[in-house]
Amino acid sequence: MKPIYIPKGAAKEYCNYALNIYTGCPHRCYYCFAPLVLHRNKEEFHSHVEPRKNIVEETRKQIEIYDIKDKLIQLCFTCDPYPTGYDTSTTREIIKLLKETGNHVQILTKGDGTRDFDLLDENDYYGITLDGTPTTDLIRANLNSLAEAHSRGIKTWVSFEPVTDDKAFFVELHLVSLIVDHVKIGKLNYFPSDIDWADFGKRAERLCKELEIDYYIKDSLREEMGK
Ligand code: SF4
């Protein structure tokens, strides 16, 4: 088992290395691709969440054998490092291990990672997903955690992928503009949407420039913009 891996395709646009800590994710995003990628039953994926077997030990072994250091590693792609309602102490152990061995983390969550901010520094990224679906309370909590990370000197980022509500996107981009170091913007794929992606992409890019936000537009949205 090699828990640290090199993502492919659209996932590679996020990070050069990744590690998935849990077997499932309770957040039930309707567009979640993880059960498909993992060949898992959707209901089981969302309801059965535990750390992957020996994940910390196997990661330690891999780091030692392959002398992995100075890598920025995404936590996670096929799960959330902070699955709401579950024990996430394994995430803390993984972050400790990665930092102790000279690596860095790029966290992406819909949960709450504030407990582990003491382990992070200016070489790490703490990120949240804003896709236009969360409740006001959840957005507020996530923005609070982003602001706290920013105030501690941890790099911050937001994944606006997939955009499910273009109006919400423009409001949220303004909201994070002063506390975010980087944003990624991607379209909703494989599900119906009435968003005019070419127009949306151009307006999104223009606003990022106006607000002086470092941004990356995912390839599938960039393709639409070129049409
Ligand atoms: S947070 Fe990510 S892994 Fe979890 S359900 Fe949503 S898309 Fe899937």
Residues whose N, C-alpha, C, O or C-beta is under 5 A from the ligand:
A	BS01	SF4	C25 H27 R28 C29 C32 A34 F77 T78 C79 D80 K110
